[in-house]
Amino acid sequence: MTLRWDVLLAILGMALATYALRAGGYALLRATRPGPFVQAMLQHMPGCIFVAFALPPVVQGGPWHWLAAGVTVAVMARTRSYLAAIAAGVGALWALAVLA
């Protein structure tokens, strides 16, 4: 196996870009105080990002996935805990797969 320099440079470039974006965001928020709209938006980002990643597989998954998603939403509404909601959703999907 030979080392491909183009692949190595692409990986290093992506790592550098990722680090620069994350560090730049932290530096920007330390140097400036965002307004109320930006602060509210940042507080809601984790939920929005989770829904954006989780919704397409749920929609394509069929009734068992929809039911497990309902369990996840119910547990999240009740506990306000991401960890409990994800664990309940995964557990519900596992149980439904075993029963089916």
C-alpha positions in Angstrom: 0.0 0.0 0.0 1.4 3.4 -1.0 0.8 6.7 0.7 -1.4 8.9 -1.5 -0.3 12.5 -0.8 -3.5 14.0 -2.3 -5.6 12.0 0.1 -3.4 12.9 3.1 -3.5 16.6 2.1 -7.3 16.5 1.8 -7.7 14.9 5.2 -5.3 17.4 6.8 -7.1 20.3 5.0 -10.5 19.2 6.3 -9.1 18.8 9.8 -7.6 22.3 9.7 -10.8 23.8 8.3 -12.9 22.1 11.0 -10.6 23.3 13.7 -10.5 26.8 12.3 -14.3 27.0 12.2 -14.8 25.7 15.7 -12.0 27.8 17.2 -13.1 30.9 15.2 -16.6 30.5 16.6 -15.4 30.4 20.1 -13.0 33.3 19.6 -15.8 35.4 18.0 -18.2 34.7 20.9 -15.5 35.6 23.4 -14.7 38.8 21.7 -18.3 40.0 21.1 -21.6 39.7 22.9 -24.3 38.4 20.6 -27.7 40.0 20.6 -30.8 38.4 22.1 -31.9 36.9 18.8 -28.5 35.2 18.3 -28.5 33.9 21.9 -32.0 32.5 21.5 -31.0 30.9 18.2 -27.9 29.3 19.8 -30.0 27.8 22.6 -32.3 26.0 20.2 -29.5 24.7 17.9 -28.9 21.3 19.5 -32.6 20.3 19.1 -32.8 21.6 15.5 -29.6 19.8 14.5 -30.8 16.5 16.1 -34.1 16.7 14.3 -32.4 17.4 11.0 -30.3 14.3 11.3 -33.0 12.0 12.8 -36.1 12.9 10.7 -35.1 11.5 7.2 -34.4 7.9 8.5 -37.5 8.0 10.6 -39.7 9.0 7.7 -38.2 6.3 5.5 -38.2 3.7 8.2 -41.9 2.8 8.3 -44.4 2.3 11.2 -41.9 0.8 13.7 -39.6 3.8 13.3 -42.6 6.2 13.6 -43.7 4.6 16.8 -40.2 4.6 18.3 -39.9 8.3 17.3 -43.2 8.9 19.1 -41.8 7.3 22.2 -38.7 9.5 21.9 -40.7 12.6 21.7 -43.0 11.6 24.6 -40.0 10.9 26.8 -38.3 14.2 25.8 -41.4 16.1 26.6 -41.7 14.5 30.0 -38.1 14.4 31.1 -36.4 17.2 29.1 -33.4 14.9 28.9 -31.7 14.2 25.5 -30.0 11.1 27.0 -33.3 9.6 28.3 -35.2 10.4 25.1 -32.5 8.8 22.9 -32.2 5.7 25.1 -36.0 5.3 25.2 -36.3 5.6 21.4 -33.5 3.2 20.7 -34.9 0.8 23.3 -38.4 1.1 21.8 -37.1 0.4 18.3 -35.1 -2.6 19.5 -38.1 -4.0 21.4 -40.3 -3.5 18.3 -37.8 -5.3 16.1 -37.5 -8.2 18.5 -41.3 -8.5 18.7 -41.9 -8.3 14.9 
